[in-house]
Amino acid sequence: MQDEIDYGPQLASGEYDRRLIELQRSLPAMPTKKQDRAARRSALDLAVDARLGVRFPKERRDALWAIQERVEKRRLRLVFRYLLSRLSPRVFSRSAEGLAEYLMSEYAKVLTPGELQRFFNFRPGERPSLPINVSALKR
């Protein structure tokens, strides 16, 4: 299925890392909301270039960006839940898993199954998750 995806060359891993570091270094210590938003958009474009190809269509990139903006709002709520995680680590863990599943289901509205698999680097049937150590939250 992944062989059907052809959006031109992909950024090599080292080039992706170099550009992402360059992007982060270009930001001031306290970026404005506009600067932060532009950096997040650029980071998404770099991820698309590296995982799907540099000729991935602009309208579909824009659709992924709209999803990222919606997810960002949920992520901010997750930060608040993290602050409360000492009271209930399992609630935080479930919220994080829910965020990962939400992101995957939203991206699935724009990406084909093969593109989704390539973008997130997961195996068919694998559930989306975030690396959270619940026992570390209890300390």
N, CA, C and O atoms as CSV, one atom per row, in Angstrom:
chain,resi,resn,atom,element,x,y,z
A,1,MET,N,N,0.833,-1.196,0.000
A,1,MET,CA,C,0.000,0.000,0.000
A,1,MET,C,C,0.872,1.251,0.000
A,1,MET,O,O,0.551,2.227,-0.679
A,2,GLN,N,N,1.980,1.234,0.761
A,2,GLN,CA,C,2.833,2.403,0.815
A,2,GLN,C,C,3.482,2.683,-0.533
A,2,GLN,O,O,3.824,3.831,-0.817
A,3,ASP,N,N,3.661,1.658,-1.377
A,3,ASP,CA,C,4.297,1.850,-2.666
A,3,ASP,C,C,3.456,2.718,-3.592
A,3,ASP,O,O,3.988,3.286,-4.546
A,4,GLU,N,N,2.152,2.833,-3.333
A,4,GLU,CA,C,1.265,3.626,-4.169
A,4,GLU,C,C,1.449,5.128,-3.939
A,4,GLU,O,O,0.962,5.935,-4.731
A,5,ILE,N,N,2.132,5.506,-2.885
A,5,ILE,CA,C,2.288,6.907,-2.515
A,5,ILE,C,C,3.507,7.468,-3.236
A,5,ILE,O,O,4.624,6.982,-3.052
A,6,ASP,N,N,3.288,8.498,-4.060
A,6,ASP,CA,C,4.409,9.115,-4.744
A,6,ASP,C,C,4.185,10.618,-4.860
A,6,ASP,O,O,3.538,11.102,-5.789
A,7,TYR,N,N,4.733,11.334,-3.901
A,7,TYR,CA,C,4.659,12.788,-3.919
A,7,TYR,C,C,6.057,13.371,-4.058
A,7,TYR,O,O,6.385,14.386,-3.444
A,8,GLY,N,N,6.861,12.726,-4.862
A,8,GLY,CA,C,8.215,13.206,-5.102
A,8,GLY,C,C,9.163,12.779,-4.000
A,8,GLY,O,O,8.819,11.973,-3.135
A,9,PRO,N,N,10.358,13.334,-4.049
A,9,PRO,CA,C,11.368,12.937,-3.061
A,9,PRO,C,C,10.960,13.345,-1.644
A,9,PRO,O,O,10.220,14.308,-1.441
A,10,GLN,N,N,11.458,12.595,-0.691
A,10,GLN,CA,C,11.231,12.891,0.719
A,10,GLN,C,C,12.522,13.454,1.303
A,10,GLN,O,O,13.615,13.091,0.869
A,11,LEU,N,N,12.395,14.336,2.286
A,11,LEU,CA,C,13.584,14.824,2.980
A,11,LEU,C,C,14.238,13.659,3.703
A,11,LEU,O,O,13.560,12.861,4.351
A,12,ALA,N,N,15.538,13.565,3.592
A,12,ALA,CA,C,16.276,12.547,4.342
A,12,ALA,C,C,16.170,12.871,5.827
A,12,ALA,O,O,15.984,14.028,6.206
A,13,SER,N,N,16.290,11.851,6.657
A,13,SER,CA,C,16.157,12.021,8.100
A,13,SER,C,C,17.084,13.111,8.640
A,13,SER,O,O,16.652,13.960,9.420
A,14,GLY,N,N,18.337,13.092,8.235
A,14,GLY,CA,C,19.290,14.096,8.708
A,14,GLY,C,C,18.929,15.498,8.260
A,14,GLY,O,O,19.081,16.455,9.019
A,15,GLU,N,N,18.452,15.624,7.030
A,15,GLU,CA,C,18.046,16.930,6.504
A,15,GLU,C,C,16.814,17.443,7.245
A,15,GLU,O,O,16.724,18.626,7.572
A,16,TYR,N,N,15.870,16.544,7.505
A,16,TYR,CA,C,14.677,16.917,8.272
A,16,TYR,C,C,15.090,17.427,9.650
A,16,TYR,O,O,14.639,18.486,10.086
A,17,ASP,N,N,15.947,16.672,10.332
A,17,ASP,CA,C,16.409,17.077,11.661
A,17,ASP,C,C,17.112,18.434,11.606
A,17,ASP,O,O,16.863,19.299,12.445
A,18,ARG,N,N,17.988,18.618,10.619
A,18,ARG,CA,C,18.742,19.864,10.489
A,18,ARG,C,C,17.790,21.054,10.298
A,18,ARG,O,O,17.944,22.093,10.941
A,19,ARG,N,N,16.813,20.887,9.413
A,19,ARG,CA,C,15.871,21.988,9.146
A,19,ARG,C,C,14.979,22.288,10.350
A,19,ARG,O,O,14.654,23.443,10.624
A,20,LEU,N,N,14.588,21.226,11.064
A,20,LEU,CA,C,13.749,21.424,12.244
A,20,LEU,C,C,14.529,22.166,13.335
A,20,LEU,O,O,13.988,23.059,13.987
A,21,ILE,N,N,15.783,21.802,13.532
A,21,ILE,CA,C,16.628,22.489,14.516
A,21,ILE,C,C,16.837,23.939,14.094
A,21,ILE,O,O,16.776,24.851,14.919
A,22,GLU,N,N,17.081,24.140,12.823
A,22,GLU,CA,C,17.264,25.493,12.281
A,22,GLU,C,C,16.009,26.340,12.527
A,22,GLU,O,O,16.100,27.507,12.907
A,23,LEU,N,N,14.860,25.746,12.308
A,23,LEU,CA,C,13.591,26.439,12.539
A,23,LEU,C,C,13.461,26.851,14.002
A,23,LEU,O,O,13.112,27.994,14.296
A,24,GLN,N,N,13.739,25.931,14.913
A,24,GLN,CA,C,13.628,26.228,16.343
A,24,GLN,C,C,14.637,27.290,16.779
A,24,GLN,O,O,14.321,28.163,17.587
A,25,ARG,N,N,15.837,27.210,16.244
A,25,ARG,CA,C,16.873,28.190,16.596
A,25,ARG,C,C,16.549,29.581,16.066
A,25,ARG,O,O,17.001,30.579,16.627
A,26,SER,N,N,15.776,29.651,14.999
A,26,SER,CA,C,15.442,30.951,14.412
A,26,SER,C,C,14.403,31.714,15.227
A,26,SER,O,O,14.209,32.913,15.029
A,27,LEU,N,N,13.743,31.022,16.137
A,27,LEU,CA,C,12.709,31.673,16.955
A,27,LEU,C,C,13.327,32.430,18.117
A,27,LEU,O,O,14.325,31.986,18.685
A,28,PRO,N,N,12.750,33.560,18.473
A,28,PRO,CA,C,13.227,34.251,19.671
A,28,PRO,C,C,12.876,33.433,20.919
A,28,PRO,O,O,12.047,32.525,20.865
A,29,ALA,N,N,13.511,33.766,22.029
A,29,ALA,CA,C,13.268,33.039,23.287
A,29,ALA,C,C,11.795,33.056,23.674
A,29,ALA,O,O,11.272,32.069,24.192
A,30,MET,N,N,11.135,34.166,23.425
A,30,MET,CA,C,9.706,34.291,23.729
A,30,MET,C,C,8.971,34.674,22.442
A,30,MET,O,O,8.673,35.849,22.228
A,31,PRO,N,N,8.675,33.686,21.582
A,31,PRO,CA,C,8.020,34.021,20.308
A,31,PRO,C,C,6.609,34.557,20.527
A,31,PRO,O,O,5.936,34.194,21.492
A,32,THR,N,N,6.179,35.414,19.630
A,32,THR,CA,C,4.804,35.901,19.660
A,32,THR,C,C,3.894,34.752,19.226
A,32,THR,O,O,4.369,33.730,18.732
A,33,LYS,N,N,2.611,34.922,19.409
A,33,LYS,CA,C,1.667,33.894,18.961
A,33,LYS,C,C,1.787,33.679,17.454
A,33,LYS,O,O,1.722,32.552,16.964
A,34,LYS,N,N,1.963,34.779,16.734
A,34,LYS,CA,C,2.093,34.693,15.277
A,34,LYS,C,C,3.356,33.922,14.887
A,34,LYS,O,O,3.313,33.083,13.987
A,35,GLN,N,N,4.472,34.196,15.551
A,35,GLN,CA,C,5.720,33.489,15.273
A,35,GLN,C,C,5.611,32.014,15.630
A,35,GLN,O,O,6.081,31.155,14.884
A,36,ASP,N,N,4.991,31.721,16.770
A,36,ASP,CA,C,4.817,30.332,17.191
A,36,ASP,C,C,3.941,29.574,16.204
A,36,ASP,O,O,4.238,28.434,15.845
A,37,ARG,N,N,2.868,30.207,15.770
A,37,ARG,CA,C,1.961,29.586,14.808
A,37,ARG,C,C,2.677,29.313,13.487
A,37,ARG,O,O,2.526,28.236,12.910
A,38,ALA,N,N,3.453,30.281,13.008
A,38,ALA,CA,C,4.200,30.108,11.759
A,38,ALA,C,C,5.235,28.988,11.894
A,38,ALA,O,O,5.452,28.225,10.952
A,39,ALA,N,N,5.865,28.892,13.050
A,39,ALA,CA,C,6.858,27.835,13.274
A,39,ALA,C,C,6.191,26.465,13.310
A,39,ALA,O,O,6.723,25.499,12.762
A,40,ARG,N,N,5.028,26.377,13.953
A,40,ARG,CA,C,4.311,25.095,13.988
A,40,ARG,C,C,3.881,24.679,12.590
A,40,ARG,O,O,3.935,23.498,12.247
A,41,ARG,N,N,3.454,25.646,11.779
A,41,ARG,CA,C,3.060,25.340,10.398
A,41,ARG,C,C,4.273,24.851,9.605
A,41,ARG,O,O,4.186,23.865,8.872
A,42,SER,N,N,5.398,25.541,9.755
A,42,SER,CA,C,6.619,25.136,9.058
A,42,SER,C,C,7.061,23.739,9.491
A,42,SER,O,O,7.516,22.946,8.666
A,43,ALA,N,N,6.928,23.439,10.774
A,43,ALA,CA,C,7.299,22.114,11.280
A,43,ALA,C,C,6.398,21.042,10.664
A,43,ALA,O,O,6.874,19.961,10.316
A,44,LEU,N,N,5.103,21.334,10.526
A,44,LEU,CA,C,4.201,20.382,9.881
A,44,LEU,C,C,4.606,20.170,8.429
A,44,LEU,O,O,4.643,19.033,7.957
A,45,ASP,N,N,4.909,21.249,7.718
A,45,ASP,CA,C,5.331,21.120,6.323
A,45,ASP,C,C,6.611,20.290,6.207
A,45,ASP,O,O,6.744,19.481,5.289
A,46,LEU,N,N,7.540,20.486,7.121
A,46,LEU,CA,C,8.766,19.679,7.111
A,46,LEU,C,C,8.449,18.200,7.344
A,46,LEU,O,O,9.022,17.327,6.691
A,47,ALA,N,N,7.539,17.926,8.272
A,47,ALA,CA,C,7.152,16.542,8.545
A,47,ALA,C,C,6.508,15.907,7.308
A,47,ALA,O,O,6.788,14.754,6.982
A,48,VAL,N,N,5.654,16.657,6.629
A,48,VAL,CA,C,5.021,16.152,5.399
A,48,VAL,C,C,6.088,15.894,4.343
A,48,VAL,O,O,6.073,14.851,3.688
A,49,ASP,N,N,7.018,16.839,4.172
A,49,ASP,CA,C,8.088,16.674,3.186
A,49,ASP,C,C,8.924,15.429,3.483
A,49,ASP,O,O,9.324,14.716,2.563
A,50,ALA,N,N,9.186,15.170,4.754
A,50,ALA,CA,C,10.024,14.044,5.151
A,50,ALA,C,C,9.286,12.709,5.076
A,50,ALA,O,O,9.884,11.693,4.724
A,51,ARG,N,N,8.016,12.703,5.398
A,51,ARG,CA,C,7.293,11.433,5.505
A,51,ARG,C,C,6.478,11.070,4.272
A,51,ARG,O,O,6.294,9.891,3.972
A,52,LEU,N,N,5.982,12.090,3.549
A,52,LEU,CA,C,5.132,11.810,2.391
A,52,LEU,C,C,5.744,12.268,1.072
A,52,LEU,O,O,5.542,11.623,0.043
A,53,GLY,N,N,6.479,13.357,1.088
A,53,GLY,CA,C,7.110,13.854,-0.128
A,53,GLY,C,C,6.912,15.338,-0.304
A,53,GLY,O,O,5.929,15.913,0.164
A,54,VAL,N,N,7.866,15.954,-0.990
A,54,VAL,CA,C,7.866,17.409,-1.127
A,54,VAL,C,C,6.762,17.925,-2.045
A,54,VAL,O,O,6.452,19.116,-2.021
A,55,ARG,N,N,6.166,17.056,-2.848
A,55,ARG,CA,C,5.085,17.498,-3.744
A,55,ARG,C,C,3.694,17.102,-3.229
A,55,ARG,O,O,2.734,17.044,-3.998
A,56,PHE,N,N,3.595,16.833,-1.936
A,56,PHE,CA,C,2.287,16.563,-1.355
A,56,PHE,C,C,1.432,17.806,-1.593
A,56,PHE,O,O,1.897,18.920,-1.350
A,57,PRO,N,N,0.188,17.642,-2.062
A,57,PRO,CA,C,-0.642,18.789,-2.478
A,57,PRO,C,C,-0.888,19.827,-1.382
A,57,PRO,O,O,-1.135,19.493,-0.224
A,58,LYS,N,N,-0.813,21.101,-1.788
A,58,LYS,CA,C,-0.985,22.223,-0.866
A,58,LYS,C,C,-2.351,22.203,-0.177
A,58,LYS,O,O,-2.442,22.459,1.023
A,59,GLU,N,N,-3.414,21.901,-0.932
A,59,GLU,CA,C,-4.750,21.914,-0.313
A,59,GLU,C,C,-4.881,20.854,0.770
A,59,GLU,O,O,-5.597,21.048,1.752
A,60,ARG,N,N,-4.191,19.734,0.593
A,60,ARG,CA,C,-4.227,18.696,1.627
A,60,ARG,C,C,-3.332,19.073,2.802
A,60,ARG,O,O,-3.638,18.728,3.944
A,61,ARG,N,N,-2.230,19.775,2.540
A,61,ARG,CA,C,-1.392,20.307,3.627
A,61,ARG,C,C,-2.220,21.288,4.463
A,61,ARG,O,O,-2.178,21.267,5.693
A,62,ASP,N,N,-2.971,22.143,3.770
A,62,ASP,CA,C,-3.813,23.117,4.461
A,62,ASP,C,C,-4.859,22.418,5.329
A,62,ASP,O,O,-5.168,22.876,6.429
A,63,ALA,N,N,-5.395,21.319,4.834
A,63,ALA,CA,C,-6.381,20.552,5.614
A,63,ALA,C,C,-5.725,19.946,6.860
A,63,ALA,O,O,-6.322,19.937,7.937
A,64,LEU,N,N,-4.503,19.444,6.710
A,64,LEU,CA,C,-3.782,18.904,7.871
A,64,LEU,C,C,-3.483,20.019,8.878
A,64,LEU,O,O,-3.552,19.806,10.088
A,65,TRP,N,N,-3.152,21.206,8.367
A,65,TRP,CA,C,-2.880,22.334,9.254
A,65,TRP,C,C,-4.132,22.713,10.045
A,65,TRP,O,O,-4.041,23.008,11.237
A,66,ALA,N,N,-5.281,22.708,9.407
A,66,ALA,CA,C,-6.535,23.023,10.108
A,66,ALA,C,C,-6.765,22.020,11.242
A,66,ALA,O,O,-7.219,22.388,12.325
A,67,ILE,N,N,-6.451,20.763,10.981
A,67,ILE,CA,C,-6.571,19.735,12.018
A,67,ILE,C,C,-5.597,20.033,13.154
A,67,ILE,O,O,-5.971,19.971,14.326
A,68,GLN,N,N,-4.356,20.355,12.814
A,68,GLN,CA,C,-3.354,20.664,13.829
A,68,GLN,C,C,-3.801,21.810,14.734
A,68,GLN,O,O,-3.563,21.786,15.941
A,69,GLU,N,N,-4.436,22.790,14.154
A,69,GLU,CA,C,-4.905,23.923,14.959
A,69,GLU,C,C,-5.990,23.474,15.947
A,69,GLU,O,O,-6.011,23.919,17.094
A,70,ARG,N,N,-6.890,22.591,15.496
A,70,ARG,CA,C,-7.922,22.075,16.402
A,70,ARG,C,C,-7.299,21.212,17.495
A,70,ARG,O,O,-7.695,21.289,18.658
A,71,VAL,N,N,-6.322,20.392,17.113
A,71,VAL,CA,C,-5.652,19.520,18.075
A,71,VAL,C,C,-4.888,20.349,19.105
A,71,VAL,O,O,-4.829,19.981,20.278
A,72,GLU,N,N,-4.311,21.453,18.676
A,72,GLU,CA,C,-3.554,22.324,19.585
A,72,GLU,C,C,-4.429,22.788,20.749
A,72,GLU,O,O,-3.964,22.866,21.887
A,73,LYS,N,N,-5.675,23.091,20.468
A,73,LYS,CA,C,-6.577,23.517,21.533
A,73,LYS,C,C,-6.791,22.384,22.541
A,73,LYS,O,O,-6.841,22.616,23.749
A,74,ARG,N,N,-6.915,21.175,22.034
A,74,ARG,CA,C,-7.077,20.027,22.929
A,74,ARG,C,C,-5.796,19.745,23.702
A,74,ARG,O,O,-5.832,19.324,24.858
A,75,ARG,N,N,-4.660,19.985,23.043
A,75,ARG,CA,C,-3.370,19.749,23.698
A,75,ARG,C,C,-3.212,20.681,24.889
A,75,ARG,O,O,-2.682,20.281,25.925
A,76,LEU,N,N,-3.667,21.915,24.749
A,76,LEU,CA,C,-3.569,22.859,25.852
A,76,LEU,C,C,-4.412,22.390,27.044
A,76,LEU,O,O,-4.021,22.576,28.196
A,77,ARG,N,N,-5.546,21.794,26.766
A,77,ARG,CA,C,-6.358,21.219,27.848
A,77,ARG,C,C,-5.625,20.058,28.506
A,77,ARG,O,O,-5.730,19.847,29.714
A,78,LEU,N,N,-4.879,19.306,27.692
A,78,LEU,CA,C,-4.117,18.176,28.221
A,78,LEU,C,C,-3.023,18.669,29.170
A,78,LEU,O,O,-2.729,18.006,30.165
A,79,VAL,N,N,-2.427,19.803,28.881
A,79,VAL,CA,C,-1.418,20.381,29.771
A,79,VAL,C,C,-2.044,20.661,31.142
A,79,VAL,O,O,-1.434,20.389,32.177
A,80,PHE,N,N,-3.252,21.201,31.138
A,80,PHE,CA,C,-3.947,21.451,32.401
A,80,PHE,C,C,-4.181,20.139,33.145
A,80,PHE,O,O,-3.996,20.060,34.359
A,81,ARG,N,N,-4.586,19.121,32.408
A,81,ARG,CA,C,-4.812,17.818,33.050
A,81,ARG,C,C,-3.510,17.250,33.605
A,81,ARG,O,O,-3.508,16.570,34.631
A,82,TYR,N,N,-2.401,17.533,32.918
A,82,TYR,CA,C,-1.105,17.064,33.402
A,82,TYR,C,C,-0.811,17.658,34.776
A,82,TYR,O,O,-0.286,16.978,35.657
A,83,LEU,N,N,-1.156,18.932,34.948
A,83,LEU,CA,C,-0.923,19.575,36.234
A,83,LEU,C,C,-1.728,18.900,37.345
A,83,LEU,O,O,-1.328,18.903,38.510
A,84,LEU,N,N,-2.854,18.330,36.968
A,84,LEU,CA,C,-3.686,17.614,37.942
A,84,LEU,C,C,-3.338,16.126,38.016
A,84,LEU,O,O,-3.949,15.385,38.786
A,85,SER,N,N,-2.362,15.688,37.222
A,85,SER,CA,C,-2.076,14.259,37.096
A,85,SER,C,C,-1.614,13.614,38.392
A,85,SER,O,O,-1.783,12.408,38.571
A,86,ARG,N,N,-1.048,14.374,39.278
A,86,ARG,CA,C,-0.617,13.783,40.553
A,86,ARG,C,C,-1.824,13.271,41.336
A,86,ARG,O,O,-1.713,12.344,42.138
A,87,LEU,N,N,-2.969,13.886,41.092
A,87,LEU,CA,C,-4.177,13.425,41.756
A,87,LEU,C,C,-4.742,12.177,41.089
A,87,LEU,O,O,-5.271,11.287,41.756
A,88,SER,N,N,-4.623,12.124,39.758
A,88,SER,CA,C,-5.172,10.979,39.025
A,88,SER,C,C,-4.383,10.712,37.742
A,88,SER,O,O,-4.781,11.154,36.664
A,89,PRO,N,N,-3.270,9.994,37.855
A,89,PRO,CA,C,-2.446,9.705,36.676
A,89,PRO,C,C,-3.192,8.951,35.580
A,89,PRO,O,O,-2.928,9.153,34.395
A,90,ARG,N,N,-4.114,8.091,35.972
A,90,ARG,CA,C,-4.841,7.315,34.949
A,90,ARG,C,C,-5.743,8.215,34.101
A,90,ARG,O,O,-5.895,7.986,32.901
A,91,VAL,N,N,-6.339,9.233,34.719
A,91,VAL,CA,C,-7.181,10.169,33.967
A,91,VAL,C,C,-6.326,10.890,32.930
A,91,VAL,O,O,-6.742,11.052,31.783
A,92,PHE,N,N,-5.133,11.322,33.331
A,92,PHE,CA,C,-4.226,11.987,32.404
A,92,PHE,C,C,-3.832,11.045,31.276
A,92,PHE,O,O,-3.822,11.443,30.111
A,93,SER,N,N,-3.511,9.816,31.605
A,93,SER,CA,C,-3.108,8.834,30.594
A,93,SER,C,C,-4.229,8.602,29.587
A,93,SER,O,O,-3.986,8.567,28.380
A,94,ARG,N,N,-5.458,8.444,30.081
A,94,ARG,CA,C,-6.607,8.255,29.185
A,94,ARG,C,C,-6.816,9.488,28.309
A,94,ARG,O,O,-7.143,9.361,27.129
A,95,SER,N,N,-6.629,10.679,28.879
A,95,SER,CA,C,-6.778,11.907,28.098
A,95,SER,C,C,-5.729,11.983,26.993
A,95,SER,O,O,-6.029,12.399,25.874
A,96,ALA,N,N,-4.514,11.586,27.305
A,96,ALA,CA,C,-3.440,11.603,26.306
A,96,ALA,C,C,-3.720,10.598,25.198
A,96,ALA,O,O,-3.519,10.897,24.021
A,97,GLU,N,N,-4.181,9.411,25.570
A,97,GLU,CA,C,-4.542,8.411,24.564
A,97,GLU,C,C,-5.687,8.917,23.699
A,97,GLU,O,O,-5.693,8.714,22.485
A,98,GLY,N,N,-6.651,9.572,24.322
A,98,GLY,CA,C,-7.771,10.135,23.574
A,98,GLY,C,C,-7.314,11.193,22.582
A,98,GLY,O,O,-7.843,11.275,21.474
A,99,LEU,N,N,-6.339,11.998,22.972
A,99,LEU,CA,C,-5.795,13.014,22.076
A,99,LEU,C,C,-5.107,12.354,20.886
A,99,LEU,O,O,-5.272,12.796,19.749
A,100,ALA,N,N,-4.341,11.308,21.140
A,100,ALA,CA,C,-3.657,10.596,20.044
A,100,ALA,C,C,-4.678,9.973,19.089
A,100,ALA,O,O,-4.518,10.049,17.870
A,101,GLU,N,N,-5.720,9.362,19.638
A,101,GLU,CA,C,-6.751,8.757,18.793
A,101,GLU,C,C,-7.508,9.827,17.998
A,101,GLU,O,O,-7.833,9.622,16.828
A,102,TYR,N,N,-7.782,10.955,18.632
A,102,TYR,CA,C,-8.456,12.062,17.948
A,102,TYR,C,C,-7.601,12.553,16.780
A,102,TYR,O,O,-8.109,12.734,15.674
A,103,LEU,N,N,-6.312,12.767,17.019
A,103,LEU,CA,C,-5.413,13.224,15.966
A,103,LEU,C,C,-5.412,12.235,14.802
A,103,LEU,O,O,-5.512,12.635,13.642
A,104,MET,N,N,-5.299,10.964,15.110
A,104,MET,CA,C,-5.263,9.941,14.069
A,104,MET,C,C,-6.581,9.907,13.288
A,104,MET,O,O,-6.568,9.804,12.061
A,105,SER,N,N,-7.702,9.992,13.978
A,105,SER,CA,C,-8.993,9.932,13.276
A,105,SER,C,C,-9.201,11.173,12.407
A,105,SER,O,O,-9.788,11.084,11.329
A,106,GLU,N,N,-8.726,12.320,12.868
A,106,GLU,CA,C,-8.848,13.544,12.076
A,106,GLU,C,C,-7.938,13.493,10.848
A,106,GLU,O,O,-8.353,13.862,9.749
A,107,TYR,N,N,-6.711,13.040,11.032
A,107,TYR,CA,C,-5.789,12.921,9.901
A,107,TYR,C,C,-6.313,11.902,8.887
A,107,TYR,O,O,-6.069,12.033,7.688
A,108,ALA,N,N,-7.028,10.896,9.367
A,108,ALA,CA,C,-7.584,9.875,8.465
A,108,ALA,C,C,-8.646,10.463,7.539
A,108,ALA,O,O,-8.991,9.843,6.533
A,109,LYS,N,N,-9.164,11.631,7.855
A,109,LYS,CA,C,-10.128,12.296,6.981
A,109,LYS,C,C,-9.438,12.934,5.784
A,109,LYS,O,O,-10.085,13.234,4.781
A,110,VAL,N,N,-8.120,13.146,5.884
A,110,VAL,CA,C,-7.354,13.795,4.825
A,110,VAL,C,C,-6.416,12.803,4.132
A,110,VAL,O,O,-6.240,12.853,2.915
A,111,LEU,N,N,-5.821,11.910,4.908
A,111,LEU,CA,C,-4.829,10.978,4.375
A,111,LEU,C,C,-5.443,9.611,4.089
A,111,LEU,O,O,-6.356,9.171,4.787
A,112,THR,N,N,-4.936,8.951,3.064
A,112,THR,CA,C,-5.346,7.574,2.778
A,112,THR,C,C,-4.741,6.673,3.858
A,112,THR,O,O,-3.840,7.104,4.577
A,113,PRO,N,N,-5.219,5.433,3.985
A,113,PRO,CA,C,-4.616,4.532,4.977
A,113,PRO,C,C,-3.101,4.368,4.794
A,113,PRO,O,O,-2.365,4.338,5.780
A,114,GLY,N,N,-2.634,4.263,3.566
A,114,GLY,CA,C,-1.196,4.140,3.334
A,114,GLY,C,C,-0.433,5.393,3.721
A,114,GLY,O,O,0.659,5.311,4.282
A,115,GLU,N,N,-1.004,6.553,3.422
A,115,GLU,CA,C,-0.369,7.820,3.794
A,115,GLU,C,C,-0.333,7.974,5.312
A,115,GLU,O,O,0.661,8.427,5.880
A,116,LEU,N,N,-1.418,7.595,5.947
A,116,LEU,CA,C,-1.502,7.673,7.402
A,116,LEU,C,C,-0.442,6.782,8.041
A,116,LEU,O,O,0.250,7.183,8.976
A,117,GLN,N,N,-0.332,5.583,7.523
A,117,GLN,CA,C,0.657,4.628,8.022
A,117,GLN,C,C,2.070,5.183,7.841
A,117,GLN,O,O,2.895,5.079,8.749
A,118,ARG,N,N,2.348,5.760,6.703
A,118,ARG,CA,C,3.674,6.305,6.439
A,118,ARG,C,C,3.939,7.548,7.293
A,118,ARG,O,O,5.031,7.709,7.839
A,119,PHE,N,N,2.947,8.416,7.406
A,119,PHE,CA,C,3.144,9.659,8.154
A,119,PHE,C,C,3.440,9.383,9.624
A,119,PHE,O,O,4.341,9.990,10.203
A,120,PHE,N,N,2.679,8.467,10.230
A,120,PHE,CA,C,2.844,8.186,11.654
A,120,PHE,C,C,3.771,7.002,11.932
A,120,PHE,O,O,4.058,6.689,13.088
A,121,ASN,N,N,4.236,6.348,10.871
A,121,ASN,CA,C,5.163,5.230,11.002
A,121,ASN,C,C,4.627,4.153,11.961
A,121,ASN,O,O,5.282,3.786,12.936
A,122,PHE,N,N,3.439,3.667,11.660
A,122,PHE,CA,C,2.875,2.599,12.476
A,122,PHE,C,C,2.444,1.446,11.587
A,122,PHE,O,O,2.327,1.578,10.369
A,123,ARG,N,N,2.214,0.317,12.233
A,123,ARG,CA,C,1.788,-0.881,11.516
A,123,ARG,C,C,0.262,-0.930,11.440
A,123,ARG,O,O,-0.417,-0.386,12.311
A,124,PRO,N,N,-0.287,-1.582,10.398
A,124,PRO,CA,C,-1.748,-1.706,10.304
A,124,PRO,C,C,-2.324,-2.333,11.572
A,124,PRO,O,O,-1.803,-3.327,12.079
A,125,GLY,N,N,-3.386,-1.751,12.066
A,125,GLY,CA,C,-4.047,-2.268,13.260
A,125,GLY,C,C,-3.464,-1.743,14.560
A,125,GLY,O,O,-4.058,-1.934,15.621
A,126,GLU,N,N,-2.315,-1.087,14.498
A,126,GLU,CA,C,-1.686,-0.539,15.694
A,126,GLU,C,C,-2.475,0.676,16.163
A,126,GLU,O,O,-2.864,1.517,15.352
A,127,ARG,N,N,-2.710,0.771,17.456
A,127,ARG,CA,C,-3.455,1.903,18.025
A,127,ARG,C,C,-2.522,3.079,18.260
A,127,ARG,O,O,-1.382,2.889,18.685
A,128,PRO,N,N,-2.986,4.285,17.993
A,128,PRO,CA,C,-2.154,5.455,18.282
A,128,PRO,C,C,-1.996,5.630,19.784
A,128,PRO,O,O,-2.927,5.373,20.547
A,129,SER,N,N,-0.832,6.064,20.199
A,129,SER,CA,C,-0.604,6.306,21.624
A,129,SER,C,C,0.519,7.316,21.795
A,129,SER,O,O,1.270,7.606,20.864
A,130,LEU,N,N,0.612,7.837,22.993
A,130,LEU,CA,C,1.691,8.735,23.353
A,130,LEU,C,C,2.538,8.035,24.412
A,130,LEU,O,O,2.003,7.275,25.219
A,131,PRO,N,N,3.835,8.276,24.424
A,131,PRO,CA,C,4.697,7.592,25.404
A,131,PRO,C,C,4.550,8.209,26.793
A,131,PRO,O,O,5.221,9.185,27.129
A,132,ILE,N,N,3.664,7.623,27.587
A,132,ILE,CA,C,3.416,8.142,28.929
A,132,ILE,C,C,3.669,7.030,29.933
A,132,ILE,O,O,3.143,5.924,29.805
A,133,ASN,N,N,4.474,7.339,30.922
A,133,ASN,CA,C,4.777,6.399,31.988
A,133,ASN,C,C,3.916,6.788,33.193
A,133,ASN,O,O,4.260,7.701,33.943
A,134,VAL,N,N,2.797,6.087,33.368
A,134,VAL,CA,C,1.851,6.423,34.433
A,134,VAL,C,C,2.505,6.286,35.804
A,134,VAL,O,O,2.236,7.098,36.690
A,135,SER,N,N,3.345,5.294,36.001
A,135,SER,CA,C,3.974,5.119,37.309
A,135,SER,C,C,4.890,6.291,37.651
A,135,SER,O,O,5.045,6.628,38.824
A,136,ALA,N,N,5.498,6.916,36.639
A,136,ALA,CA,C,6.352,8.086,36.904
A,136,ALA,C,C,5.522,9.281,37.348
A,136,ALA,O,O,6.022,10.145,38.069
A,137,LEU,N,N,4.265,9.342,36.930
A,137,LEU,CA,C,3.391,10.455,37.323
A,137,LEU,C,C,2.996,10.363,38.782
A,137,LEU,O,O,2.653,11.374,39.394
A,138,LYS,N,N,3.038,9.158,39.354
A,138,LYS,CA,C,2.599,8.953,40.730
A,138,LYS,C,C,3.619,9.452,41.749
A,138,LYS,O,O,3.280,9.642,42.917
A,139,ARG,N,N,4.847,9.665,41.329
A,139,ARG,CA,C,5.910,10.060,42.260
A,139,ARG,C,C,5.704,11.432,42.801
A,139,ARG,O,O,6.512,11.909,43.597
